[in-house]
């Protein structure tokens, strides 16, 4: 049995990795895909805006894939990993019309909800992509091309046996350090204290990154997710790390 992948092979994405004899490889992912059913309002937003603002998954495999072409201009680029339902994405992007924002989110109802919020805010400077974030950062952005990276409330995977699925790892932090320009920042927030400690330990040990716990970023809107964490008695930790060299 041969691999179903085409020849020449594009860089293997999650769920597309195979052994030499064509068997699908088991992978450790930092996310799980949830239900895909839209509410009526989400469906309306999807139908109205998907074609303009959502990048089809297979588009990234095309030769000459180019963010400048997708945005219709060349501008400093911000990447958000895990944009959820877009509460922060829409507000932050609308306040930064001179920047382009790539929002990475695998949950399609969240993407659809985000489209509606972008329309309300008039934020035409966002493109949404549902391809694995680690793969995307490695293959779709060159060194120094990400002016800022936002990672707000990534899945904490609280059970110890699931910690290997956490996004913030030494390997990923090393990749991020290459994609930020000198002075570029990685903003993070979590409501899980133990994960915050791990983030600090990982990022403090990453060559080329410097930073730590900071005051809550005033620009970041308080989302429903954040309010639930506060109501549950969990403290919010904001971190900011910058590339130093």
C-alpha positions as CSV (number, residue, x, y, z in Angstrom):
1,X,0.0,0.0,0.0
2,X,1.4,3.4,-0.9
3,X,0.9,6.7,0.7
4,X,-2.2,8.6,-0.5
5,X,-0.3,11.9,-0.4
6,X,0.5,13.4,-3.8
7,X,3.9,13.7,-5.3
8,X,5.8,15.9,-4.8
9,X,4.8,15.9,-1.1
10,X,3.7,19.1,0.6
11,X,5.0,19.5,4.2
12,X,3.0,16.9,6.2
13,X,0.2,18.5,8.3
14,X,-1.4,16.9,11.3
15,X,-3.8,14.1,10.3
16,X,-1.8,13.8,7.0
17,X,1.3,12.0,8.2
18,X,1.9,8.4,7.0
19,X,4.5,5.7,7.4
20,X,6.4,4.5,4.4
21,X,3.9,1.7,4.0
22,X,0.9,4.1,4.0
23,X,-0.3,3.7,7.5
24,X,-1.6,6.9,9.3
25,X,0.8,8.0,12.1
26,X,-0.5,8.6,15.6
27,X,0.2,12.2,16.6
28,X,0.1,14.2,19.8
29,X,-1.9,17.4,19.1
30,X,-2.4,20.5,21.3
31,X,-6.1,20.6,20.6
32,X,-9.2,18.5,20.0
33,X,-11.8,19.2,17.4
34,X,-15.3,19.8,18.9
35,X,-18.7,19.7,17.2
36,X,-19.1,21.5,13.9
37,X,-22.8,22.4,14.0
38,X,-23.6,26.1,13.4
39,X,-26.3,28.1,15.1
40,X,-28.6,30.1,12.7
41,X,-26.6,33.3,13.3
42,X,-23.3,31.5,12.8
43,X,-24.5,30.1,9.6
44,X,-25.6,33.5,8.4
45,X,-22.2,35.0,9.2
46,X,-20.4,32.1,7.5
47,X,-22.5,32.4,4.4
48,X,-21.9,36.2,4.3
49,X,-18.2,36.4,5.0
50,X,-16.5,33.0,4.7
51,X,-15.4,33.5,1.1
52,X,-13.5,36.7,1.9
53,X,-12.1,36.1,5.4
54,X,-11.6,32.3,5.8
55,X,-8.6,30.7,4.1
56,X,-9.4,27.2,2.9
57,X,-7.3,24.5,4.5
58,X,-5.9,23.2,1.2
59,X,-4.9,26.7,0.0
60,X,-1.8,26.4,2.2
61,X,-0.5,23.5,0.0
62,X,-0.6,25.5,-3.2
63,X,2.7,26.6,-4.7
64,X,3.5,30.2,-4.0
65,X,1.1,30.6,-1.1
66,X,1.3,34.2,-0.1
67,X,-0.2,36.1,2.8
68,X,0.3,39.4,1.0
69,X,-1.9,38.2,-1.8
70,X,-4.6,37.0,0.6
71,X,-4.7,40.4,2.5
72,X,-4.2,42.4,-0.7
73,X,-1.4,44.4,0.8
74,X,1.9,44.2,2.7
75,X,1.7,45.1,6.4
76,X,3.1,44.0,9.7
77,X,1.6,40.6,10.6
78,X,0.1,39.5,13.9
79,X,-0.7,35.8,14.6
80,X,-3.3,34.7,17.1
81,X,-3.4,31.0,18.1
82,X,-6.7,29.8,19.4
83,X,-9.0,32.8,18.5
84,X,-12.1,30.9,19.9
85,X,-15.3,32.9,19.1
86,X,-13.3,36.0,18.2
87,X,-14.2,38.3,21.1
88,X,-10.6,39.5,21.5
89,X,-9.7,39.1,17.8
90,X,-12.3,41.5,16.5
91,X,-11.7,44.2,19.0
92,X,-7.9,44.0,18.8
93,X,-7.8,43.8,15.0
94,X,-10.2,46.7,14.6
95,X,-7.9,48.9,16.8
96,X,-4.9,48.0,14.6
97,X,-6.0,48.7,11.0
98,X,-2.3,49.1,10.0
99,X,-1.6,45.4,10.9
100,X,-2.8,42.2,9.3
101,X,-4.0,39.5,11.8
102,X,-3.9,35.8,11.0
103,X,-6.3,34.0,13.5
104,X,-5.7,30.3,13.8
105,X,-8.7,28.4,15.1
106,X,-9.8,24.8,14.4
107,X,-13.3,25.0,15.9
108,X,-15.5,26.0,12.9
109,X,-18.5,27.4,14.9
110,X,-16.0,29.6,16.6
111,X,-14.7,30.7,13.3
112,X,-18.2,31.5,12.1
113,X,-19.0,33.5,15.2
114,X,-15.8,35.4,14.7
115,X,-16.9,36.4,11.2
116,X,-20.0,38.1,12.6
117,X,-17.9,40.0,15.1
118,X,-15.4,41.1,12.5
119,X,-18.3,42.4,10.4
120,X,-19.7,44.3,13.3
121,X,-16.3,45.9,14.1
122,X,-15.5,46.6,10.4
123,X,-12.2,44.7,10.8
124,X,-11.3,43.7,7.2
125,X,-7.7,43.0,8.3
126,X,-8.2,39.4,9.6
127,X,-7.9,36.1,7.9
128,X,-8.9,32.9,9.6
129,X,-7.3,29.5,9.1
130,X,-8.2,26.1,10.7
131,X,-4.8,24.4,10.0
132,X,-2.7,23.2,13.0
133,X,-1.0,26.2,14.6
134,X,2.4,24.7,15.1
135,X,2.6,23.5,11.5
136,X,1.3,26.9,10.3
137,X,3.9,28.9,12.2
138,X,6.7,26.6,10.9
139,X,5.7,26.4,7.3
140,X,3.7,29.6,6.5
141,X,5.8,32.2,8.1
142,X,9.5,32.9,7.7
143,X,12.1,34.1,10.2
144,X,11.1,37.4,11.7
145,X,7.8,37.6,9.9
146,X,5.5,37.6,12.9
147,X,5.5,41.0,14.5
148,X,3.4,39.8,17.5
149,X,2.0,36.4,18.6
150,X,-1.1,36.2,20.8
151,X,-2.0,33.1,22.8
152,X,-4.9,33.8,25.1
153,X,-6.2,31.0,27.3
154,X,-4.8,28.0,25.5
155,X,-6.1,24.7,26.6
156,X,-4.4,23.9,29.9
157,X,-4.8,20.1,29.6
158,X,-4.9,19.9,33.4
159,X,-4.5,16.1,33.8
160,X,-0.8,15.3,34.1
161,X,-1.0,12.6,31.5
162,X,-2.2,15.2,29.0
163,X,0.6,17.8,29.8
164,X,2.4,16.7,26.6
165,X,-0.4,18.2,24.6
166,X,0.1,21.7,25.9
167,X,1.0,24.3,23.3
168,X,3.8,26.0,25.2
169,X,6.7,23.6,25.1
170,X,10.4,24.0,24.7
171,X,10.2,23.0,21.0
172,X,7.4,25.4,20.2
173,X,9.0,28.3,22.1
174,X,12.2,27.8,20.2
175,X,10.2,28.0,16.9
176,X,8.4,31.2,18.1
177,X,11.8,32.8,18.9
178,X,12.8,32.4,15.2
179,X,9.5,33.8,13.8
180,X,9.5,37.0,15.9
181,X,11.7,39.9,14.8
182,X,14.0,41.4,17.4
183,X,11.8,43.3,19.7
184,X,8.7,41.4,18.7
185,X,6.5,40.1,21.5
186,X,4.6,37.0,22.4
187,X,1.6,37.8,24.6
188,X,0.0,35.0,26.6
189,X,-2.8,34.8,29.2
190,X,-4.1,31.8,31.2
191,X,-6.4,31.2,34.2
192,X,-4.6,28.1,35.2
193,X,-1.8,28.8,37.7
194,X,0.1,25.6,37.2
195,X,0.2,26.2,33.5
196,X,1.3,29.8,34.0
197,X,4.3,28.4,36.1
198,X,5.1,26.0,33.3
199,X,4.9,28.7,30.7
200,X,7.4,30.9,32.7
201,X,9.8,28.0,33.2
202,X,9.8,27.1,29.5
203,X,10.0,30.7,28.2
204,X,12.6,31.8,30.7
205,X,14.8,28.9,29.4
206,X,14.3,29.7,25.7
207,X,17.4,31.4,24.2
208,X,16.5,34.7,22.6
209,X,13.4,35.4,24.6
210,X,13.1,37.6,27.7
211,X,10.1,38.7,29.8
212,X,7.8,37.4,32.4
213,X,4.5,38.2,34.2
214,X,3.1,41.6,33.4
215,X,0.1,43.6,34.3
216,X,-3.1,42.6,32.5
217,X,-2.8,43.9,28.9
218,X,-5.3,46.8,28.9
219,X,-6.1,46.4,25.2
220,X,-7.3,42.8,25.6
221,X,-11.1,42.8,26.1
222,X,-12.5,40.7,28.9
223,X,-14.1,37.7,27.2
224,X,-16.8,35.3,28.5
225,X,-14.2,32.7,28.9
226,X,-12.1,34.9,31.1
227,X,-15.1,35.9,33.2
228,X,-15.9,32.3,33.8
229,X,-12.4,31.7,35.1
230,X,-12.6,34.6,37.5
231,X,-16.0,33.5,38.7
232,X,-14.6,30.1,39.4
233,X,-11.9,31.7,41.6
234,X,-9.0,31.3,39.2
235,X,-6.5,34.2,38.9
236,X,-5.6,35.5,35.5
237,X,-1.9,35.6,34.6
238,X,-0.6,37.7,31.7
239,X,2.8,37.2,30.3
240,X,4.9,39.0,27.7
241,X,8.1,37.8,26.2
242,X,10.2,39.6,23.6
243,X,12.8,38.4,21.2
244,X,16.1,39.9,22.3
245,X,18.5,38.8,19.5
